[in-house]
Amino acid sequence: MYNERDYYRPTGLGGFSVFPPVIKNLLIINAIVYLINNLILANLSVSGIPAEVIITRYFALIPISGLPIGYNPLTGEVLTALFYPWQLVTYQFLHANFSHILFNMIALWMFGMEIENLWGSKKFLIYYLLCGIGGAIVQLLVQLITGSGMAQTVGASGAIFGVMIAFAMMFPDRYIYIYFLIPVKAKYLIAILVVFEFMSAGQPSLVAHVVHLGGAVVGFLFILFDKNNQFSFGKMMNSFKKSTYGSPKSNGFRKRFSPNAKVEDADFYEINGQKKENIHVTQEEIDKILDKISQSGYQNLTEHEKKILFEASKKS
């Protein structure tokens, strides 16, 4: 079938954004919250209670059974933090230190950029938040059942692991360069990271490994049951046996489409090589298709629009 071909997907200018809107806004919001919480509020106090303790008390992810997080130096009263439902979201925007937020935001941009361009911003935002919420719920349940790891949790890592799972499932054979030197396919690298998190889940650590696993599981299930994604568990398993997306050099995302390119007649062919149609394609039509990708994702293009992009890419 025609839709099984390695379609052109625009990169750079046009329909593909290096900083799509949700990614850009998440980066900005996380940076602003970090600066306010770790620089401005770090030296402030309210009624003798450090402001950062108040932020943690109400906006970090607190175990369901509650948690003592400090005391009031003026009264000697022990400060107990309680769980509130909004913490399922707010904890994702708090980070413990600079390296914590730095690596999370790099991973968000690195793995999330193409996913948002592929799915569209609305779907990506829903997916991102659900992975973070799912990871938090798993963490709370494990804490409640086992009584271990009783500490507050902060960071976007649960959502980030969900984004990494999406990248591995959408682009399993995409190469990722570790330390910019060692090429490893996404499906292997991210699978190793998930296994590492699973093995580390029972260890005492400041890193909430259970949140990471929860986010990864929620992301996997979301994609597995999403009818709009061209993905199946069988295809994923087969990808471990042989490449389904080709080498990095032949990957469709490496092709470039110049917005200034002159696009004339686009000839379309069936798989058997027979000519199907000849349509005059204008730059305006190409721009409309690229705008549609930016707004709703590549998967929402019609077959005719996909054919236009595919053929136009060969002329650019």
N, C-alpha and C positions, 0 to 999 in steps of 0.2 A: 504494500500500500504506500501511497505517496507520503503520508504523515510519518512513516518510519524512516524517512531520509534524514540526514544530518542537516537540519535547517540552519540557515544563517540566523544568528542572534546578534543584534547590533551592540557594539561596544563603544565606549568613549562618548562622542557627541550624539545628539538625537535622543532616541528612546532609552538609552542606557545611561544612568546617572552614577557617577563615582560616589556621590553623597546623596542617595535618595532621601526623600523627606523624613521618613520615620527614623532611619539611621541617624541622620543629621540632628534631628530634635532630641533623640535619646542621648547622643553624645553631649549636646549642649546642656540638657537638663542634669545629667549625671555630673558634669563638670561644675555647674553652678552650685548644686547641692553639696558637692565635696568642698568647694571653696568656702561656702557659708559655714558648713558644719565644722570643718577642720582648721579654718583660719580665723574667721570672724567670731564664731561662737566659742572657740576654744578657751578664750580668756574671760568670758562673761559668766555671770552667775545670777540666778533668780532666787531670792530669799535664802541665800547661802548655798543653793544647789547649783553645781556647774551646768551651764546650758546644754553641753553635749550629753550629759547624763539624762536631762529631760527629753532631748531628742531621741536617745536610745530607748528611754522608758516608754514612749508612746508610738514610735515609728519603726523601730527594729522589730524583727520577728521574735516574739517572746513565747516560750513554751506555754501550753494551755494551762498547766498547773501554776503558772506564775514563777517569778524569779526575783530574788533580792539582788539589786544592782549597785548598792552603795548605801550611804547614810547622809543625813543632814547634819553638817558640822555645827550648826547653830543649836539644834535641839537634841542631837544624838539619835534621832529617829531613823530606823532602818527603812530604806526606800525599796518598796516592792513594785516590780513592773508586772502588769497584767497583759494578757493577750487581748487584742482588739482585731476585729475582722479586716480593717483597712491595712493592717500590717502585712497581709498577704501580698499587697502591691507596694507599699511604701518601703519595705525592707530592701527591695531591689535597687533603690536609688541611693542607698547609704553604703559607704565603703570604709574599711578600717584604716587604710593608709594609701599612700600614693601608688605603690607598686600594685596594690589590689585593684584600684580603679584603672590604672594604666593597662595592665594585661587584659582586663575584662573589656575595655573599650577597643583595644586593638583587635581582639578576637571578634567582637561584635561587628566592627567594620569589615574585617577580613573575610569572615564567613557569611555575614548577613547581607552585604551589598548586593550580591548576585541573586540571593533568595528574594529580597524585596523587589528587585527589578523583574524577576521571573513571575512572582505571585501577585504583585501589586501591593501598595502601601497598607491598605485597610486589612487585608488578610494577614500580612506579615506582622502588623501590630497586634492583632488578636492572637496570633500564634506565639509571639514573643511573651506577651503578658500571661497567657495560659501556661506556658512552660514554667515561668517563674512562680505562678500561683500553685501549679501542680507540684513543683519541687518543694515549696513551703509546706503544703499539706502533708506530703510524704514525711518530711522532717518532723512535723508536729506529731504525727501518728507514731513514728518510731520513738520519739522522746516519751510520749504518753505510755506506750506499751512496755518499753524497756527501762524507762527511768534513767537512761544514759544520755550523755551529751547535753546536759541541762545548761544551756547557755544561750544568749541572744544570738541571732543570725542576721548578718547584713551582707549585701552584695548582689550583683546581677548574675552570678555564676550559674544558677539554676536555669535562667532564661538563655544564657550563653550556650550552655550545653545543649539545650533544645535547638538552637540555631546551628550548632555544629553537626548535630544529628541530621538536620534538614539538608545541610550542605553535602554530607556524606551520602545521603540517599538520593539527592538530585544529581550530584556530580561525583559518583563513586570513584572514577578513574582520573579525576583531576589531581595533578601532582602538587604537593605542598612541600616547600623547601625548608627543612629544619635547619636553623642557624644559617639560612640562605645558601646552604651547601648540599645537604642530603635530600634528594627527592624521594618522597613517600606518597603513595596514593592516599587520597582522603579516606577511603573506606578502611584502609589498614590503620592509619594514624589515629583516627577517631575511635575505631574499635578498640585499639590498645588503651587509649585514654579512659574509655568507659570501663574496661576490665580493671585498670589501675584504681579507679574510683571505687569499684565494687570491692576490691581487695582491701582498700583503705577505710571502708565505711565503719568498721568496728574499732578503729584505732582512735585514741584520744588526740584530738587535733583542733586547732582553731578553724581549720577549713571544714565547712559543712559538706562532707562527701555525700551524705544522704540527699541533700538538696540537689547536688549535681546529678545524681542518679535519677531522682524524681523528675527533674526537668528533661533529662534524656528520654526517659520512658514515656512521658506525656507527649513529647515531640514525635517520637516514633509512632505512637498510637494515632496521633492527629493525622499524620501523613498517610498512615496505613489505611485509615477509614475515610480519607478525603477523596470523594469520587472525582473531583476536578483535577487531581494529580495523576499524571501518566506514570504510575508506579505500582508495582506489585511485589509481594514478598518473594515470589519465585524469581522475578527478574533480579532482585537484589542479591539473592543467593547465587544466581548464575554469574553475576558480575564478579564474584570472588574466583570464578573459574577462568573467565576470559574477559577481556576488555569489551565494554559495550559503548564507550564514548570515544574510543580512539586515543591516540597519543596526544600529549600536550601540543605538539606542533600542528596536528591536524584538527584540533578542537575548534568547533564553530565559533566559540567566543573570542578566538584570537583574530578573526577576520575583522576588518575595519570598514566602516561605511562613512564616507565623507559627505557632510550635508551640502557641500558645494559641487558634488559630482553631477555630471550631466547624465540623466537617465533617459534613454530613448525607448525603443521597442524591447519588450521583455518576452522572450519565447519560452513556453512551458512544454515539458515533455513528460510523457508517462514513463514508468519504470522500464518498459520494453523499448524505449527509445523513440517511439512514435510521437510526432508533433501533435500537441493538443490544441493550443490556442496562441494567438499573437495579439497582444494588447499594448497600446501605447500608454506608457506609464509616465506621469509627470512628477516633478519634484514635490509638488504640493500634495499629491496622493501619498508619496513616501513619507512626508512629514506628518500627515494625519495618522498613518499607521504607527509611526514611532511615538507619537503623542498618546495613542491608544495603549501601547505597551507600557508607557510610563505611568498611566493612570490605573490600568486594570490588569497588567501582566501579559506576558507573551502567550500564555495558554488560552486567553480569551479571544485571540485572533481567529478569524474565519480561515478556512483552508485557502480561499482565494488570496487573502491578505498575506498568508504565510508564503504562498508561491511567489507573490510579487517581491517580497523581501529576499527570498532565496535567489531568484533570478537577478534582481537588482544588485545583489552583493557581488555577483560574478562580473558585473559591468563596471563596478567602482574601482 
